[in-house]
Amino acid sequence: MLRPLSNLFNQADYPDLLVGLGHPDDAAIYRLSDDKALVATVDFFTPIVDDPYAYGAIAAANSLSDVYAMGGRPLFALNIAAFPGDLPYDMISEVLRGGAEKAIEAGVAIAGGHTIQDKEPKYGLVVLGMVDPRRLLAKSGAQPGDQLILTKPLGAGVVTTAFMRDLTSDEQLAAATASMMQLNRAASEAALAAGAHAATDITGFGLLGHASEMLPARETSEADAQPAIGFRIYFDRLPWLPGAQQFGDDWVYPGGAHNNRKHFGPLVHFDERISEAMQVLCFSPETSGGLLMAVPPQAVGGVLASLPSARVIGEVIASAEPVIDVTLAA
């Protein structure tokens, strides 16, 4: 769909657009000076929980996450929304209040936005922020020997899918909702303090999809070439939300899990001891997931000390091919 448009913008014509036209990343970056750059992103989606306030807060946290994933500080945001004309006004207010209060938690003002009528509700934010272009947390840049740290548990996609099928307990849904509402601000600060070589947030492409995007492209110019690396991820170190693995075993997956597996699967090698259901679980879409960061070994302790939910899930290895090996630690 986008291939016919790929040559419309020549990267050389926009030298200050540091991120946006080349290797895919979490947000666009526009340089203002040697030490200041704008970060810009937009994200929105349909409801994944029934509570309108929680939906608004989750959508806002998810939108803000792309700025944090780049190592940036959000400045202000704009609402982007679509609501049915017959949706009760108090429900719309609760969605917007959830987003607004999450923005306040992030130190961000919502300075307007745009709303249309649509049959299905949609809500999210356009977020603008600032970042030091010399300290970007880009997806690329991981080095052999780096430790892979994940800052939130996985499984939001299968838990919310199970919720839509009336399969979850109140406790399971509450744990997933709390995780999705959590800002990635502290994780971003920890990554910057640790001198992380690369980072991304885990959202719609799932753990392995977004991890694949951190690997160097198979075809790059010599100027853009990165070290030959791969990832080794230990399945039994992965943190999961309550109920996620059971729902995975029962094949309660959002459709995106299978699309992600089909697209990114050729880059992933699984240990034969990992069941097919658990393999699919590693591709399952997340909403407002944590950061995955490649951290120098000597800085790992500081990250884990500052982020109680963070886990070391693997390491960056030297590899002739950009692949991900998913194995067992034991």
Backbone bond lengths (Angstrom), bond angles and torsions (degrees), N, CA, C in turn:
res aa  C-N    CA-C-N  psi(-1)  N-CA   C-N-CA  omega(-1)  CA-C   N-CA-C  phi
1 M - - - 1.456 - - 1.527 111.54 -
2 L 1.321 117.69 -41.95 1.463 120.62 -177.27 1.524 112.96 -92.80
3 R 1.324 117.38 -13.00 1.458 120.23 -176.67 1.523 112.71 -56.51
4 P 1.347 120.05 -40.91 1.475 118.59 178.77 1.520 114.06 -63.51
5 L 1.350 116.77 -16.68 1.464 120.73 -178.55 1.521 112.51 -98.04
6 S 1.333 117.19 -0.93 1.466 120.54 -168.32 1.522 113.39 -64.67
7 N 1.327 118.45 -22.45 1.466 120.29 -177.18 1.523 113.56 -103.49
8 L 1.326 117.07 9.43 1.467 119.14 -178.63 1.523 112.25 -68.17
9 F 1.324 116.88 -36.71 1.459 121.49 -177.06 1.526 109.27 -115.51
10 N 1.305 115.98 117.67 1.461 121.84 177.38 1.522 108.37 -88.53
11 Q 1.325 116.56 120.68 1.461 120.24 -176.21 1.526 111.86 -56.49
12 A 1.322 117.98 -33.14 1.467 121.11 -179.25 1.523 112.33 -65.46
13 D 1.334 116.87 -22.25 1.469 120.19 179.34 1.529 112.84 -80.16
14 Y 1.316 117.04 -9.08 1.467 121.68 -177.56 1.532 109.17 -131.25
15 P 1.334 116.66 66.46 1.471 119.76 -172.47 1.524 114.15 -62.65
16 D 1.335 117.93 -24.17 1.462 119.72 -179.39 1.526 112.71 -88.65
17 L 1.324 117.87 -6.42 1.462 121.05 173.73 1.527 107.03 -84.94
18 L 1.321 114.99 89.22 1.463 120.85 -171.29 1.518 112.54 -70.76
19 V 1.319 116.87 -35.00 1.467 121.88 -179.94 1.521 107.96 -134.89
20 G 1.313 116.96 130.11 1.455 120.18 177.92 1.513 114.08 149.82
21 L 1.330 117.36 -30.01 1.457 120.58 -178.57 1.519 113.20 -113.00
22 G 1.311 117.23 -9.78 1.455 120.35 -178.39 1.516 111.84 -107.58
23 H 1.316 116.15 -125.84 1.462 121.66 -179.52 1.528 109.43 -60.71
24 P 1.325 119.33 132.55 1.471 120.77 -177.09 1.518 112.38 -61.52
25 D 1.327 115.79 141.68 1.459 119.88 178.27 1.518 108.52 -145.00
26 D 1.345 116.85 -171.52 1.461 121.07 -171.05 1.519 114.22 -83.42
27 A 1.334 118.04 -23.41 1.460 121.64 -179.04 1.520 108.55 -155.57
28 A 1.316 116.45 161.72 1.457 121.14 175.39 1.523 109.55 -83.74
29 I 1.340 115.63 144.53 1.464 121.71 -179.15 1.524 108.66 -126.44
30 Y 1.340 116.78 125.73 1.460 121.90 178.52 1.533 109.04 -121.36
31 R 1.328 116.03 119.22 1.475 121.53 -176.88 1.522 111.47 -73.87
32 L 1.329 115.21 130.05 1.460 122.00 174.49 1.521 111.58 -101.90
33 S 1.320 116.32 -35.18 1.456 122.99 178.17 1.524 107.38 -156.72
34 D 1.322 116.62 -175.96 1.464 119.48 -178.38 1.518 112.61 -62.19
35 D 1.340 116.89 -28.82 1.462 118.84 -175.61 1.529 113.65 -119.64
36 K 1.331 117.75 8.97 1.459 120.15 -179.53 1.527 109.99 -137.43
37 A 1.329 115.21 136.91 1.458 120.33 175.85 1.522 108.54 -147.61
38 L 1.322 115.75 150.00 1.458 122.23 174.88 1.532 109.88 -84.24
39 V 1.324 115.38 141.56 1.462 122.12 171.59 1.526 106.48 -113.61
40 A 1.329 117.16 132.52 1.462 120.55 -179.04 1.526 110.14 -134.66
41 T 1.333 116.41 136.32 1.455 120.97 179.20 1.524 109.23 -153.33
42 V 1.322 116.11 161.07 1.463 122.01 174.09 1.522 107.68 -145.53
43 D 1.324 115.66 140.79 1.463 120.48 177.53 1.521 108.81 -155.68
44 F 1.325 116.62 143.31 1.460 121.38 175.13 1.523 107.83 -159.24
45 F 1.327 116.65 159.27 1.460 120.32 178.91 1.519 110.13 -159.80
46 T 1.320 115.42 171.62 1.459 122.17 179.17 1.525 110.12 -79.62
47 P 1.332 119.41 165.34 1.477 121.02 -176.95 1.525 112.69 -61.95
48 I 1.317 115.00 139.50 1.471 120.98 175.22 1.531 111.02 -118.41
49 V 1.325 117.20 -6.24 1.468 122.71 173.25 1.528 107.21 -134.18
50 D 1.323 116.98 161.17 1.470 120.88 -178.40 1.525 113.11 -79.22
51 D 1.327 116.44 -32.33 1.454 119.77 -175.91 1.530 110.21 -70.69
52 P 1.330 119.22 117.39 1.470 120.27 -174.91 1.530 113.18 -64.38
53 Y 1.325 117.17 -36.46 1.463 119.34 178.25 1.520 110.83 -63.24
54 A 1.339 116.81 -47.06 1.470 120.93 -179.88 1.525 110.22 -62.48
55 Y 1.341 116.38 -40.12 1.466 119.68 178.53 1.526 110.79 -59.40
56 G 1.332 117.34 -45.79 1.450 120.16 179.05 1.517 112.63 -63.13
57 A 1.336 116.55 -41.29 1.467 120.53 -179.38 1.527 111.15 -67.00
58 I 1.342 116.86 -41.44 1.462 120.84 178.60 1.525 110.55 -63.13
59 A 1.337 116.41 -45.63 1.460 120.22 -179.32 1.525 111.10 -61.81
60 A 1.324 117.29 -39.41 1.466 120.16 179.02 1.520 111.26 -68.41
61 A 1.329 117.41 -44.25 1.465 120.43 178.50 1.519 110.54 -60.62
62 N 1.321 115.93 -40.02 1.458 120.99 179.57 1.529 110.79 -64.45
63 S 1.317 117.26 -42.13 1.466 120.88 179.83 1.525 111.22 -66.36
64 L 1.313 117.19 -43.06 1.464 121.52 179.28 1.522 112.14 -64.90
65 S 1.325 115.92 -25.94 1.459 120.40 -173.45 1.522 113.16 -60.15
66 D 1.340 117.68 -34.23 1.463 119.12 -178.04 1.527 111.96 -65.40
67 V 1.317 117.16 -33.28 1.463 119.72 175.83 1.528 109.86 -68.49
68 Y 1.330 116.53 -44.40 1.463 119.72 177.79 1.524 111.43 -62.27
69 A 1.329 116.91 -36.99 1.461 120.27 -179.03 1.523 112.24 -64.50
70 M 1.333 117.64 -23.28 1.458 121.79 177.24 1.523 112.41 -91.08
71 G 1.338 117.09 0.60 1.454 120.09 -177.36 1.508 112.95 82.48
72 G 1.347 116.91 17.59 1.446 120.66 -175.82 1.516 114.01 -96.04
73 R 1.334 114.89 172.30 1.464 123.23 176.75 1.524 107.74 -117.40
74 P 1.335 118.68 114.81 1.463 119.62 -179.50 1.524 111.66 -65.26
75 L 1.323 116.02 142.05 1.462 122.01 -178.47 1.526 111.94 -105.82
76 F 1.320 116.62 -52.59 1.462 120.24 177.30 1.519 108.57 -155.83
77 A 1.325 115.45 169.07 1.459 120.44 -175.38 1.520 110.15 -140.42
78 L 1.327 115.27 163.06 1.456 123.81 174.15 1.520 108.33 -126.50
79 N 1.320 116.70 136.20 1.461 120.61 174.95 1.526 110.18 -70.33
80 I 1.328 116.24 142.40 1.448 121.97 167.19 1.524 106.15 -130.13
81 A 1.334 117.14 121.58 1.458 119.22 -168.96 1.522 111.20 -148.91
82 A 1.327 114.27 153.44 1.460 122.49 172.30 1.521 107.10 -140.60
83 F 1.335 116.84 130.31 1.463 121.00 -178.55 1.525 110.09 -136.86
84 P 1.332 116.93 145.11 1.473 119.13 173.37 1.524 110.65 -62.85
85 G 1.315 116.08 147.21 1.451 119.80 -178.83 1.510 113.85 -65.23
86 D 1.350 116.80 -23.34 1.463 119.65 -178.69 1.528 113.21 -99.48
87 L 1.345 117.20 8.81 1.468 119.11 177.77 1.524 108.65 -72.16
88 P 1.332 118.78 131.13 1.471 120.04 -179.16 1.522 112.17 -54.73
89 Y 1.324 115.08 138.66 1.461 119.73 -176.52 1.529 112.04 -61.09
90 D 1.335 117.01 -34.16 1.453 117.85 -178.19 1.528 111.32 -66.57
91 M 1.337 117.95 -30.61 1.459 120.39 176.53 1.525 110.90 -69.59
92 I 1.323 116.72 -41.73 1.466 119.84 176.95 1.526 110.10 -61.53
93 S 1.327 116.16 -42.34 1.468 119.80 178.94 1.516 111.72 -60.19
94 E 1.336 116.78 -39.15 1.463 120.47 -179.72 1.526 111.76 -67.68
95 V 1.336 116.99 -38.34 1.470 119.58 175.57 1.526 109.66 -60.02
96 L 1.323 116.35 -48.59 1.461 120.82 -178.04 1.531 111.40 -67.35
97 R 1.331 116.05 -35.24 1.475 118.62 177.55 1.524 110.56 -66.55
98 G 1.332 117.17 -40.98 1.460 119.95 177.43 1.508 111.69 -59.42
99 G 1.338 116.66 -43.60 1.454 119.79 177.34 1.514 112.40 -66.13
100 A 1.323 116.51 -41.08 1.460 120.37 -177.96 1.525 112.01 -65.73
101 E 1.326 116.47 -43.55 1.468 118.76 -178.23 1.530 111.20 -70.30
102 K 1.332 118.05 -30.81 1.463 119.32 174.24 1.526 110.10 -69.14
103 A 1.329 117.28 -37.69 1.459 120.46 176.31 1.528 110.96 -63.34
104 I 1.338 116.39 -41.18 1.467 120.08 177.61 1.525 110.42 -61.02
105 E 1.327 116.30 -41.35 1.472 119.78 177.38 1.529 111.08 -58.55
106 A 1.330 115.77 -33.79 1.467 120.40 179.81 1.525 112.51 -83.69
107 G 1.331 117.37 -1.90 1.453 120.66 -177.62 1.517 112.91 77.00
108 V 1.337 116.17 28.88 1.455 122.23 -172.92 1.520 109.90 -119.85
109 A 1.337 116.53 139.07 1.464 121.35 173.28 1.524 109.20 -94.90
110 I 1.335 116.75 139.68 1.458 121.11 169.76 1.524 107.02 -92.90
111 A 1.331 115.33 112.54 1.464 121.12 -167.95 1.528 112.32 -106.40
112 G 1.330 116.61 36.90 1.451 120.01 178.84 1.512 111.20 124.70
113 G 1.328 116.82 -154.90 1.450 120.85 179.94 1.509 112.15 151.28
114 H 1.341 115.60 -162.51 1.460 120.63 -178.56 1.528 109.00 -147.44
115 T 1.320 115.81 137.15 1.457 121.83 -178.51 1.528 109.64 -132.41
116 I 1.331 116.06 140.10 1.459 121.30 174.11 1.531 108.55 -128.18
117 Q 1.327 116.55 167.31 1.457 120.66 171.92 1.528 109.26 -88.54
118 D 1.317 115.26 138.81 1.462 121.32 178.05 1.520 108.09 -153.11
119 K 1.318 116.88 160.00 1.453 120.16 -176.73 1.525 112.11 -69.23
120 E 1.333 116.60 -31.05 1.464 120.56 -177.72 1.524 109.41 -118.43
121 P 1.336 118.36 134.04 1.470 120.10 -179.42 1.529 111.46 -62.79
122 K 1.307 114.28 143.48 1.470 121.96 174.33 1.517 107.29 -143.88
123 Y 1.335 115.97 140.61 1.466 118.99 -179.30 1.517 110.26 -153.06
124 G 1.302 115.30 144.30 1.455 121.81 175.10 1.514 109.63 -176.07
125 L 1.327 115.88 -165.22 1.465 121.38 -176.06 1.521 110.96 -135.25
126 V 1.328 114.98 145.78 1.460 122.25 157.24 1.528 105.50 -90.01
127 V 1.322 117.37 129.20 1.472 120.69 -177.13 1.522 109.32 -124.76
128 L 1.326 115.46 131.32 1.466 122.22 172.65 1.519 108.90 -113.73
129 G 1.317 115.76 138.27 1.455 120.25 -179.78 1.514 111.33 -145.06
130 M 1.323 114.67 -178.10 1.461 121.91 177.80 1.518 109.25 -121.56
131 V 1.334 114.65 149.41 1.461 120.42 176.82 1.525 108.11 -150.71
132 D 1.309 115.47 150.57 1.462 120.96 171.79 1.527 107.30 -80.82
133 P 1.327 119.32 114.55 1.469 119.79 -175.99 1.521 113.54 -62.51
134 R 1.333 117.02 -15.90 1.472 119.77 177.74 1.519 111.52 -82.52
135 R 1.348 117.19 -9.23 1.467 120.73 -176.87 1.535 111.13 -128.64
136 L 1.310 116.55 35.88 1.456 120.66 179.51 1.522 111.23 -64.64
137 L 1.339 116.00 142.86 1.457 121.13 169.41 1.528 107.64 -98.65
138 A 1.316 116.85 76.79 1.459 120.73 -179.01 1.528 110.29 -79.03
139 K 1.334 115.75 164.91 1.465 119.46 176.18 1.524 110.99 -67.23
140 S 1.326 116.88 -38.49 1.457 120.94 -177.94 1.522 110.59 -85.32
141 G 1.322 115.93 158.38 1.464 120.38 175.43 1.512 115.66 120.62
142 A 1.332 118.22 -3.73 1.468 120.44 179.41 1.526 110.31 -60.09
143 Q 1.337 115.98 144.57 1.460 122.06 -176.17 1.531 110.33 -118.13
144 P 1.346 117.48 146.21 1.477 119.06 174.99 1.526 110.94 -53.44
145 G 1.311 116.39 134.13 1.463 121.86 -177.62 1.508 113.40 98.31
146 D 1.337 118.54 -20.04 1.464 120.88 175.96 1.522 110.00 -59.60
147 Q 1.329 115.01 146.88 1.459 120.79 174.96 1.529 109.01 -96.50
148 L 1.317 116.06 139.06 1.462 121.66 179.33 1.518 109.37 -92.08
149 I 1.325 116.38 119.50 1.461 121.99 -178.16 1.526 108.70 -116.11
150 L 1.326 116.25 132.47 1.465 123.30 175.61 1.518 107.83 -112.67
151 T 1.349 116.75 133.61 1.463 119.06 -168.67 1.522 115.19 -102.08
152 K 1.335 118.88 -7.53 1.465 121.96 175.50 1.519 109.41 -136.38
153 P 1.321 118.09 154.09 1.466 119.95 174.65 1.519 111.10 -68.15
154 L 1.323 115.15 157.08 1.461 122.88 -179.25 1.526 110.99 -97.05
155 G 1.326 115.22 166.40 1.458 119.42 171.47 1.510 115.74 114.44
156 A 1.332 118.44 4.68 1.465 119.61 -178.29 1.528 111.39 -60.03
157 G 1.319 116.62 -36.54 1.456 119.78 -177.76 1.515 113.53 -63.93
158 V 1.340 116.32 -44.94 1.468 118.42 -179.46 1.526 110.80 -73.62
159 V 1.331 117.85 -34.06 1.469 119.81 179.43 1.525 110.33 -66.50
160 T 1.327 117.84 -44.90 1.462 119.24 -179.90 1.535 111.45 -69.81
161 T 1.331 117.01 -32.04 1.467 119.43 173.98 1.529 110.56 -65.55
162 A 1.339 115.51 -42.11 1.466 119.56 176.79 1.528 110.93 -63.33
163 F 1.333 116.53 -37.10 1.459 120.02 177.29 1.527 110.98 -61.07
164 M 1.315 116.96 -42.04 1.461 120.39 179.43 1.533 111.95 -64.48
165 R 1.324 116.14 -20.04 1.466 120.52 177.95 1.536 111.57 -102.32
166 D 1.336 116.23 13.23 1.468 122.11 177.94 1.530 112.25 60.30
167 L 1.336 116.49 41.14 1.460 120.91 -177.34 1.526 113.50 -110.66
168 T 1.328 117.85 -9.60 1.461 119.75 -174.10 1.522 112.14 -93.14
169 S 1.323 114.65 154.93 1.460 120.39 168.62 1.518 108.97 -86.12
170 D 1.329 116.39 165.51 1.464 120.14 177.69 1.524 110.30 -60.82
171 E 1.332 116.46 -37.70 1.469 120.84 -178.16 1.531 110.88 -66.61
172 Q 1.321 117.54 -41.39 1.459 120.56 179.95 1.526 111.39 -64.65
173 L 1.318 116.66 -44.47 1.462 119.68 179.38 1.521 111.25 -66.53
174 A 1.350 116.61 -39.39 1.467 120.00 179.99 1.521 111.14 -63.21
175 A 1.334 117.93 -40.36 1.465 121.07 179.73 1.521 110.71 -65.27
176 A 1.330 116.92 -42.67 1.461 120.15 179.28 1.529 110.85 -65.74
177 T 1.321 116.70 -42.59 1.462 120.91 -179.57 1.527 110.87 -62.93
178 A 1.325 116.66 -44.69 1.467 119.89 179.74 1.527 111.30 -61.75
179 S 1.329 116.56 -39.98 1.460 120.15 179.44 1.520 110.81 -65.27
180 M 1.331 117.14 -44.88 1.465 120.53 -178.50 1.523 112.03 -67.16
181 M 1.335 117.47 -29.64 1.464 120.92 179.74 1.529 112.75 -78.94
182 Q 1.307 117.66 -12.68 1.469 121.12 -176.67 1.525 110.81 -74.14
183 L 1.317 116.86 128.60 1.457 121.55 177.12 1.528 111.06 -69.70
184 N 1.317 115.85 151.51 1.466 121.01 175.00 1.533 112.16 -94.21
185 R 1.316 116.64 18.55 1.463 119.87 -178.94 1.526 111.88 -61.63
186 A 1.331 117.52 -50.03 1.466 120.40 -178.85 1.520 110.88 -63.33
187 A 1.327 117.12 -37.13 1.469 120.58 178.80 1.523 110.48 -64.45
188 S 1.335 116.94 -41.25 1.459 121.00 178.29 1.525 111.06 -63.70
189 E 1.324 116.39 -44.08 1.464 120.12 178.71 1.522 111.34 -62.84
190 A 1.328 116.55 -39.01 1.466 120.21 179.03 1.520 110.87 -66.67
191 A 1.337 116.96 -39.21 1.459 120.32 179.19 1.528 111.04 -64.42
192 L 1.336 116.62 -42.30 1.458 119.98 178.38 1.526 111.07 -64.63
193 A 1.328 116.55 -43.79 1.466 120.51 -179.69 1.524 111.36 -63.41
194 A 1.328 116.62 -31.46 1.463 121.02 -178.20 1.519 112.53 -84.09
195 G 1.320 117.26 -6.78 1.455 119.46 -176.05 1.516 112.21 67.65
196 A 1.327 116.84 38.68 1.462 120.75 -179.95 1.525 110.19 -55.51
197 H 1.320 115.52 138.71 1.458 120.72 -178.98 1.528 112.69 -82.70
198 A 1.332 117.16 -21.33 1.466 121.43 -178.85 1.523 108.16 -162.13
199 A 1.338 115.38 155.87 1.466 119.54 177.93 1.523 109.23 -162.44
200 T 1.313 115.17 155.97 1.465 122.25 171.92 1.513 107.74 -156.13
201 D 1.346 117.18 163.59 1.453 118.92 175.10 1.528 109.14 -101.99
202 I 1.322 115.54 150.05 1.461 121.56 -174.32 1.524 108.48 -96.11
203 T 1.337 115.15 110.43 1.463 120.06 -178.09 1.535 109.01 -133.31
204 G 1.327 117.24 -123.29 1.451 120.67 -166.60 1.512 117.28 -63.77
205 F 1.330 118.78 -24.07 1.460 120.52 179.57 1.526 112.37 -86.98
206 G 1.332 117.67 -0.48 1.454 120.14 179.62 1.517 112.07 74.31
207 L 1.332 115.88 175.06 1.463 120.67 -177.56 1.519 111.77 -57.04
208 L 1.327 117.32 -51.59 1.455 119.25 -173.08 1.522 112.32 -75.68
209 G 1.312 117.78 -28.97 1.455 119.25 175.58 1.515 111.84 -65.58
210 H 1.320 116.16 -47.51 1.466 118.95 -179.96 1.523 111.73 -71.80
211 A 1.327 117.87 -33.83 1.465 120.03 174.18 1.523 110.39 -62.41
212 S 1.333 117.22 -38.56 1.467 120.56 178.50 1.518 111.03 -60.95
213 E 1.338 116.86 -35.74 1.457 119.97 -179.78 1.527 112.86 -70.18
214 M 1.327 117.49 -15.12 1.462 120.90 176.61 1.530 112.37 -83.36
215 L 1.328 117.00 -10.94 1.458 120.91 179.39 1.522 109.71 -83.55
216 P 1.339 117.85 152.18 1.472 119.21 177.55 1.520 110.53 -66.09
217 A 1.312 115.79 146.58 1.461 120.36 177.52 1.521 109.90 -63.98
218 R 1.314 116.18 148.78 1.464 119.93 179.66 1.521 111.26 -63.73
219 E 1.316 116.90 -33.36 1.461 120.66 -179.09 1.523 108.56 -118.40
220 T 1.327 115.55 107.99 1.462 120.67 177.53 1.514 108.96 -134.48
221 S 1.319 116.42 156.84 1.457 119.97 174.32 1.514 109.19 -74.17
222 E 1.309 116.75 162.86 1.464 119.82 179.89 1.523 110.49 -61.29
223 A 1.340 117.07 -34.60 1.465 120.35 -179.02 1.514 111.26 -66.61
224 D 1.343 116.80 -31.57 1.456 120.73 -176.69 1.520 112.68 -98.16
225 A 1.319 117.15 0.03 1.463 120.33 -172.82 1.526 111.31 -62.15
226 Q 1.320 116.23 136.17 1.454 122.92 175.16 1.523 109.00 -107.02
227 P 1.340 117.09 165.61 1.460 118.60 176.31 1.521 110.81 -57.31
228 A 1.319 116.49 146.42 1.461 121.22 177.95 1.522 108.28 -70.23
229 I 1.327 116.61 108.13 1.462 120.62 -175.72 1.519 110.96 -134.69
230 G 1.313 115.05 161.85 1.444 124.15 168.61 1.515 108.01 -141.92
231 F 1.320 116.75 175.89 1.462 121.66 177.61 1.521 109.13 -116.12
232 R 1.317 115.77 141.51 1.454 121.53 166.95 1.519 107.43 -114.36
233 I 1.323 116.39 118.09 1.461 122.67 -178.60 1.517 109.13 -115.44
234 Y 1.334 116.25 133.63 1.462 121.88 -178.75 1.521 109.19 -97.74
235 F 1.334 115.62 112.10 1.454 120.00 -176.02 1.526 112.07 -57.98
236 D 1.327 117.02 -39.28 1.461 119.52 -175.80 1.523 112.97 -77.05
237 R 1.320 118.40 0.25 1.468 121.43 172.66 1.536 111.85 -100.05
238 L 1.311 117.11 -6.87 1.459 119.33 -176.32 1.529 110.40 -71.28
239 P 1.340 117.70 131.39 1.472 120.98 176.92 1.527 110.21 -84.71
240 W 1.346 116.47 138.13 1.460 120.73 -177.39 1.521 110.39 -126.09
241 L 1.313 115.21 146.02 1.464 120.90 172.14 1.524 109.69 -67.39
242 P 1.338 117.34 153.21 1.464 120.07 179.11 1.529 111.72 -55.61
243 G 1.329 115.93 127.75 1.455 121.90 177.69 1.513 114.65 90.54
244 A 1.336 118.70 -14.57 1.466 120.63 -172.78 1.520 112.52 -61.00
245 Q 1.320 117.57 -46.72 1.456 119.30 -177.30 1.529 111.67 -69.03
246 Q 1.330 116.95 -34.60 1.455 119.09 177.42 1.531 110.92 -66.50
247 F 1.325 116.66 -42.24 1.460 119.15 177.27 1.527 110.41 -64.47
248 G 1.333 116.68 -35.97 1.451 119.94 175.97 1.517 111.88 -63.02
249 D 1.321 116.52 -45.27 1.470 120.70 177.08 1.522 111.57 -59.13
250 D 1.343 116.38 -31.73 1.467 120.99 179.22 1.532 112.29 -87.34
251 W 1.333 117.00 5.22 1.458 123.67 178.16 1.533 112.19 59.80
252 V 1.327 114.44 41.62 1.470 120.55 174.76 1.530 106.97 -94.74
253 Y 1.319 116.07 82.34 1.461 120.88 -173.72 1.527 111.41 -118.18
254 P 1.333 117.49 143.96 1.472 119.11 166.94 1.521 109.00 -67.93
255 G 1.326 116.73 152.52 1.452 120.19 -177.55 1.516 113.92 -58.06
256 G 1.325 116.61 -29.50 1.456 119.91 -179.28 1.510 114.13 -62.44
257 A 1.330 117.71 -23.43 1.466 120.08 179.71 1.521 110.66 -60.95
258 H 1.306 116.65 -43.46 1.465 120.69 -178.58 1.527 111.10 -72.53
259 N 1.328 117.32 -35.97 1.464 120.20 175.43 1.528 110.37 -64.11
260 N 1.332 116.70 -43.32 1.464 120.19 178.50 1.520 111.24 -62.56
261 R 1.317 115.75 -42.10 1.469 119.67 -179.82 1.528 111.03 -62.50
262 K 1.317 116.27 -42.09 1.459 120.35 -179.84 1.524 110.84 -64.19
263 H 1.332 117.02 -40.76 1.462 120.71 -175.22 1.527 112.37 -77.60
264 F 1.341 116.35 -47.60 1.461 119.71 -174.48 1.524 113.53 -95.60
265 G 1.325 116.96 -12.69 1.458 120.68 -175.90 1.515 115.96 -52.85
266 P 1.343 120.06 -38.72 1.469 119.43 -179.51 1.522 114.41 -59.86
267 L 1.325 118.24 -19.99 1.465 121.21 179.13 1.524 112.95 -88.49
268 V 1.345 117.60 -3.58 1.464 121.21 -170.77 1.524 110.41 -117.37
269 H 1.338 115.77 132.50 1.462 122.48 175.14 1.524 108.35 -115.08
270 F 1.316 117.32 121.79 1.462 121.92 -179.06 1.523 111.51 -101.21
271 D 1.322 115.00 141.93 1.463 120.98 167.95 1.531 108.21 -61.30
272 E 1.319 117.27 135.72 1.464 120.73 -176.22 1.523 112.78 -64.63
273 R 1.324 117.63 -14.92 1.467 120.53 178.56 1.533 112.23 -78.66
274 I 1.313 117.59 -10.14 1.461 121.38 178.97 1.519 108.19 -90.53
275 S 1.326 117.12 122.67 1.460 121.52 -175.08 1.527 111.27 -65.00
276 E 1.329 115.45 159.63 1.462 119.61 179.17 1.522 111.31 -61.65
277 A 1.330 117.13 -39.10 1.462 119.85 179.69 1.524 110.93 -61.26
278 M 1.328 117.13 -40.43 1.456 120.09 179.52 1.528 111.68 -73.39
279 Q 1.312 117.26 -27.89 1.460 119.84 173.64 1.528 110.15 -64.14
280 V 1.332 116.16 -46.00 1.458 119.68 178.84 1.530 110.09 -62.00
281 L 1.325 116.98 -37.04 1.459 120.85 -178.74 1.530 111.19 -58.43
282 C 1.322 117.13 -33.85 1.465 120.93 179.72 1.529 112.62 -70.54
283 F 1.340 117.04 -16.44 1.461 121.44 176.65 1.523 112.55 -99.43
284 S 1.338 117.74 -5.01 1.457 120.78 -171.96 1.527 111.28 -66.36
285 P 1.333 117.68 135.51 1.470 120.55 179.90 1.525 112.15 -58.74
286 E 1.311 114.98 144.98 1.455 122.99 173.66 1.528 108.62 -114.57
287 T 1.307 115.80 158.66 1.462 121.61 172.35 1.521 108.12 -123.21
288 S 1.331 116.32 125.99 1.461 120.94 -179.69 1.526 110.88 51.04
289 G 1.343 115.35 49.00 1.458 120.52 177.60 1.518 111.84 -76.64
290 G 1.320 115.18 -176.75 1.457 120.38 -178.18 1.517 112.57 -82.49
291 L 1.334 115.80 -175.53 1.456 121.57 174.22 1.519 109.44 -90.66
292 L 1.322 115.73 142.28 1.456 123.03 168.04 1.512 105.74 -108.11
293 M 1.325 117.28 120.76 1.455 120.82 -174.98 1.519 111.26 -129.83
294 A 1.333 115.15 146.78 1.462 122.51 175.08 1.521 107.65 -101.14
295 V 1.331 116.29 111.73 1.463 122.76 -169.10 1.523 110.51 -118.03
296 P 1.331 118.44 135.49 1.463 120.13 174.57 1.533 110.86 -56.03
297 P 1.335 118.42 141.58 1.479 120.62 -173.88 1.522 113.75 -53.34
298 Q 1.327 117.11 -38.81 1.462 120.26 -175.70 1.524 113.01 -69.67
299 A 1.333 117.24 -14.88 1.468 120.70 -177.95 1.516 113.07 -101.14
300 V 1.323 117.86 -1.64 1.466 121.27 -174.97 1.525 111.61 -62.43
301 G 1.321 117.13 -42.98 1.462 120.99 -177.39 1.517 112.46 -57.82
302 G 1.319 117.21 -40.32 1.457 120.57 179.89 1.515 112.24 -65.76
303 V 1.336 117.23 -38.46 1.464 120.44 178.61 1.523 110.55 -65.94
304 L 1.315 116.57 -46.57 1.468 120.15 -178.54 1.526 111.29 -65.11
305 A 1.326 117.03 -34.41 1.460 120.13 -179.99 1.525 111.51 -69.18
306 S 1.330 117.01 -32.70 1.465 119.88 -176.73 1.528 112.72 -89.81
307 L 1.329 117.48 -15.75 1.468 121.47 -177.94 1.528 109.25 -128.53
308 P 1.329 118.20 93.36 1.465 121.07 -175.40 1.523 114.46 -57.83
309 S 1.334 117.71 -28.59 1.464 119.52 -178.24 1.524 113.17 -87.21
310 A 1.328 118.66 -4.80 1.461 121.58 -176.44 1.529 110.97 -74.48
311 R 1.333 115.22 147.64 1.459 121.73 179.21 1.529 109.32 -138.11
312 V 1.334 116.15 142.12 1.461 120.90 169.51 1.522 107.32 -79.96
313 I 1.319 116.96 118.74 1.470 120.11 -175.01 1.521 112.64 -112.17
314 G 1.317 118.24 -1.94 1.456 119.44 -179.80 1.504 111.75 169.81
315 E 1.332 115.23 -162.21 1.458 119.60 -178.95 1.525 110.08 -149.34
316 V 1.332 113.76 162.45 1.456 121.56 174.93 1.518 107.67 -90.40
317 I 1.344 116.19 131.95 1.459 120.69 -177.05 1.522 109.80 -123.00
318 A 1.329 116.15 154.14 1.460 120.31 171.34 1.522 108.01 -69.03
319 S 1.323 117.04 133.80 1.456 120.93 -176.15 1.513 109.71 -154.50
320 A 1.323 116.46 135.82 1.460 120.37 178.45 1.516 111.28 -67.78
321 E 1.343 117.48 -26.16 1.451 122.68 179.77 1.525 109.47 -120.72
322 P 1.341 118.65 141.89 1.477 121.12 178.37 1.531 110.25 -77.02
323 V 1.326 115.72 85.97 1.461 120.85 -177.67 1.529 109.88 -127.35
324 I 1.335 115.33 164.44 1.458 121.92 176.46 1.526 107.92 -118.46
325 D 1.327 115.61 123.08 1.451 121.74 174.07 1.523 107.79 -98.56
326 V 1.336 117.74 120.79 1.458 122.26 176.15 1.521 106.91 -106.60
327 T 1.328 115.68 116.02 1.448 120.64 -173.77 1.520 109.50 -135.21
328 L 1.322 117.53 -167.89 1.459 122.93 178.30 1.523 108.83 -112.91
329 A 1.326 115.98 140.85 1.471 119.74 -178.14 1.510 111.53 -70.72
330 A 1.342 116.81 -33.31 1.471 119.71 -177.46 1.510 110.47 -81.09
